[in-house]
Amino acid sequence: MIHITAFVAVALSQSPAQPAMSVDDLGFLTGSWRGESHGSVIEETWLPPEAGNLTGVFRMSGDGAVQLVEIMTLTELEAGVMYRLRHFDTALVPWKSEADGPIEAKAVLVDEDSVRFEFEEGDDIEAITYDRDGNEMTARVIFPESSGREAFVLVFERVDAD
């Protein structure tokens, strides 16, 4: 019995590593999405995966003005997929907190219609998740427990559905 256990342990330790995920695994984000949150219209559009990149834009508007613009990229690296996000005003001036560059997180595929972007410990955001169910997609922005902030949820309906 000990020999079989040792054999299984050696075989498992020599198994090939799981391949890193690719942006193609996140193609479920592709499309135009629209919803409402706290009296504002929220819109998000993701272009299809291309050459190891997925690019998205988010816009929030209300009271006759655009309040926020975000640009997001998902880029394949050897270690997996990196999520980058940068907030701007309508003149494309980045938020002061992001003047030196975007915020970054590692993408973790949850299943074929869900992804979790995990930020570094100490960041203002713990994670952002996206869960798609047909023509509805839910994004959750999760803050560190120590911040005392509640997660907020954005629900989008697909705009360009067939």
Residue pairs with C-beta under 8 A, 6 or more apart in sequence:
20 76
20 77
20 78
20 79
20 80
20 81
21 80
21 81
21 107
21 109
22 49
22 52
22 76
22 81
23 49
23 52
23 53
23 54
23 74
23 75
23 76
23 81
24 49
25 81
25 109
25 112
26 49
26 54
26 74
26 81
26 107
26 109
26 115
27 48
27 49
27 54
28 112
28 113
28 132
29 46
29 54
29 56
29 115
29 130
29 132
29 137
30 46
30 47
30 48
30 49
30 54
31 45
31 46
31 158
31 159
31 160
31 161
32 43
32 44
32 45
32 158
32 159
32 160
33 43
33 44
33 45
33 137
33 156
33 157
33 158
33 159
34 41
34 42
34 43
34 44
34 156
34 157
34 159
35 41
35 42
35 154
35 155
35 156
35 157
36 42
37 60
37 152
37 154
37 155
39 62
39 63
40 60
40 61
40 62
40 67
41 60
41 61
41 62
42 58
42 59
42 60
42 154
42 156
43 58
43 59
43 60
43 61
43 159
44 56
44 57
44 58
44 59
44 139
44 156
45 56
45 57
46 54
46 55
46 56
47 54
47 55
47 56
48 54
52 75
52 76
53 73
53 74
53 75
53 76
54 73
54 74
55 71
55 72
55 73
55 74
56 71
56 72
56 73
56 74
57 69
57 70
57 71
57 72
58 68
58 69
58 70
58 72
59 66
59 68
59 69
59 70
60 66
60 67
60 68
61 67
65 90
66 90
68 87
68 88
68 89
69 87
69 88
69 89
69 90
69 92
70 85
70 86
70 87
70 88
71 85
71 86
71 88
72 83
72 84
72 85
72 86
73 83
73 84
74 81
74 82
74 83
74 84
74 107
75 81
75 82
75 84
79 106
80 106
80 107
80 108
81 106
81 107
82 104
82 105
82 106
82 107
83 104
83 105
83 106
83 107
83 117
83 128
84 102
84 103
84 104
85 102
85 103
85 104
85 105
85 128
86 94
86 95
86 98
86 101
86 102
86 103
87 94
87 95
87 98
88 94
88 95
89 95
97 124
103 119
103 123
103 124
103 125
104 119
104 120
105 117
105 118
105 119
105 120
105 125
105 127
105 128
106 117
106 118
107 115
107 116
107 117
108 115
108 116
108 117
108 118
109 115
110 116
110 129
110 131
113 131
113 132
113 133
114 129
114 130
114 131
114 132
115 129
115 130
116 127
116 128
116 129
117 127
117 128
117 129
118 126
118 127
119 125
119 126
119 127
121 144
123 144
124 143
124 144
124 147
125 141
125 142
125 143
125 144
126 142
126 143
126 144
126 145
127 140
127 142
128 139
128 140
128 141
128 142
129 138
129 139
129 140
129 142
130 137
130 138
130 139
131 137
131 138
131 140
132 138
135 157
135 158
135 161
136 155
136 156
136 157
136 158
137 155
137 156
137 158
138 153
138 154
138 155
138 156
139 153
139 154
139 156
140 151
140 152
140 153
140 154
141 151
141 152
141 154
142 151
143 149
143 150
143 151
